[in-house]
Amino acid sequence: MSDRPPTPSRQEHWDRRMEVPLAVASFAFLGAYAVHVLARDLPEVWHDACLAATLGSWTLFVVDYLVRLRLSGLAPHRFLRAHPLDTLVVVLPLLRPLRMVKLYDRVQRRHGPRLGLYGRVMVYSGLSVSLLGFAGSLTVYHHEVDAPGATIVTFGDSVWWTCATLATVGYGDVSPVTPVGRVTAVGLMACGLALLGAVTGSFSSWLIQAFTREDEKRADAGRPPGGSPGAS
């Protein structure tokens, strides 16, 4: 048998090559979209440059998706089921910043020490909530600020509404009135429920394991040395 490591497949080689470009595209998309939405008084040429950056990042995601589909050898519907996040990232611009979470995961795997399961759940959930919240705030503010009868008229209003929505609190003092804003609200509600459930479940499981280990230590401390419980 050969001691040589297995040769990575063409798809694995492609994934490694595209890690950094896709991460840069995610940062470029989020940064360009933020500038386009928040810096409304910029000259038109800068807004055109931001639009070009967002379209360029989307084009890169589409190309990466099609290449990975071709290299996988799977039928389109099977590839879609095997890679749901990649499909959503291509279709929904709001989710593109989640590529940064995947990059963090791969970097963290290569450079130890690696976090435990519960630590990873907490970190990934925090990153996902932060990125989705910022992208959602930008999207809602973009479509609500000039809408008739809108209550979300500043970016601060949008951030406040996003935090309340992700936390499933829903004060109701401000709310979206446009179709895009309401669709974004539904997505943020679903993400908030899923992420909060993951964090709560992980934290509860960690507490149970911690208490179980503490009980086992106390039982071992009270056990007679050199014998089992009940031994004479």
N, C-alpha and C positions, 0 to 999 in steps of 0.2 A: 504493500500500500504506500502511496505517496504521502509525504508529510507537507506537501505544498498546500496552502489554504485554497479553498474553492474559489474559482473565478467568478466574480460578481456578474449577474445577468446584465443584459443591455438596459433593462428598465432600472435596475439599481444604479448602474453607472449614470444614467440620465438623471435620476433623482438626486444623486450627489452633486452633479454638475449644476443643477438648477436650484439648489438650496439658497445660495446667496442671491442670485438674480431675482428669485421670487420674493425673498425677504425685502430686497431693495425696492421691488415693485410695490409691495404692500406699504412700505413707508412712504414711497412716492405718491401712491394713491391717496393715502390718508392725509399726508401733508398738503398735497395740491388741492384736495377737496376742502380741507379746512381753510386754506388761504382764499379759495374761491368764494366760500360761504361767508367767512367772517370779515374779510377785507373788501368790503363792498365798494369802497371809494377808489380802489386801484384803477390805473389806466386799463383800457380794454385789452391792450396787448398782453398784460399780465394775466388777465382772466383767460385769454386764448391759450397762453402757455400752460396754465393750470388744467384747462380742458384737454390739451394735448397730452399732458402727463397722465391724467386719469384714463384716457382712451388707450394710451400706450401700455399702461399697466394691465388693463383689461385684455388687450391683445396678447400680451405675454402669457397671461393665465390661460387664455383660449388655446394658444399654440402648445403650451405645456400639457394641457388636458388632452388635446388631440394626439400628440406624440405618445403620451403614456397609454392612451387607448390603443394606439397602433402596436406599441411594443408589448402590451400585455397579452395580446392574442385572444382576448375575450370578446364576446359579442357585446355590443353597446349596452344592452339592458343589464347584462351581468356585471360589466364594469361599473355601471351606475350604482348597482346595489353594493358592490365591494368598496366604492369610494364615494360615499354620499357627501362628505364635507367638501371634497374637491369639486363635485358637481354644483353644490350650493354656492361655493365661492365664485364660480364662473357666472352663475345665473343672477345671484343677488350681490350687488356691490357692497351692501352693508356688512357682509361677512368676510370680505377680503382681508381686513386686518387680522383675522384669526390665523392667517398664514404665519404671523409672527410667533404665535404660540407653538406651532409645529417646529419652527426654527429653534426656539428656546429648548424644546424637548430634545431635539437632535444634538444640540450643543451640550446640553446637560448630560446626555448619555456618553458623550465622548470625553468629557472632562469631569472627572469625579471630584469628591465623592458624590454619589448619586443620592437624591432624596428618597426617603421611604415612600410607600404607597400613599399614606395619608398626607404626607407633606406635599407630594406631587398633586394630589387632588386639590389641596388648598391653594397652591401656587397657580395651577392651571385655571382654576375657577376664578381666582382673583384677576389674573391677566385677561381672561375671557370677558369678565364683567366690565373691567376698565375699558378694554378696546371696543366692545359692543356698545357700552354706554356712551363713549365719546362719539363713535360713528353714528349712533342713533340720535344723539343730541344734535349733531350737525345736520342730519337728514331732516329731522322734524323742524328745526329752526329755518332751514333753507326753504321749506315749502309752506311754513306757517306765517313767517314774518310779514308778508304782504297780503295774506288772505283776508277777505272781509269777515269781520266778527271774530278774528283770532284773539285768543288770550295769551298765546305764547308769542311775545313780541320782542324779546331779547334772548341772547344766547344763555344768559343766566336762568331765565324762565325755562328754557329747554333742558338745561342740565338738571334743574330742580325737578322737573316733571319726569325726566328719565330715571333719576335716583328713586323717586317715589314709585315708578312703574316697575323697575327691576326688583325693588324690595317688596313688591305686591302690596303696598300700602294704599296707594290711590287716594290722595286727599281730595282731588276734584277741584282744587282752586284754579288750576289751569289744565287744559286738555286740548288735543288737536281737533281741528275742524275740517281739514282737507282729507281726501281719500288716501293720499300717500302717507300723511301723518298718522292716520288711523291704522293703516296696514302695518306701519312701523311699530305702532303701539302694541298690536297683537303679537308681533314677533318678539318684542321686548318682554311682554308678559310671559310668553312661553319660555324664553331664555331665562328669565328671572326665576320662574318656578323650578326649572330643571337644575339650574346652577345652585340655587339655595337648597334644593333637595339633596344634591350631591354633597355639598359642604356639611349640611346637618347630619346626613347619614354617615359620612366619613368621621365626623367629630364624635358622634354617638358610639360608633364602632370602636374608635380609639379609646374612649372613656371605659367602655366595657372591658376591653383588653387590659387596660391599665389596672382597673379594679380586680380583675381576675388574677393578674400576676401578683398584686399585693396580697390577695387572699392566699395564694399558693405559698408565698414567702412566709406568711404568718403560720400557715399549717406546717411548713417544714421546720420553722423555728421551735414549734411546740412539740415536735415529734421526738421521741427518745432516740439518742444517738445509737447508731448501729442496728437499729431495728425498725420494723414496720409498725404502724398503729395496731395496738392490741397485742403486741408480742410481749411475752413475760420474760 
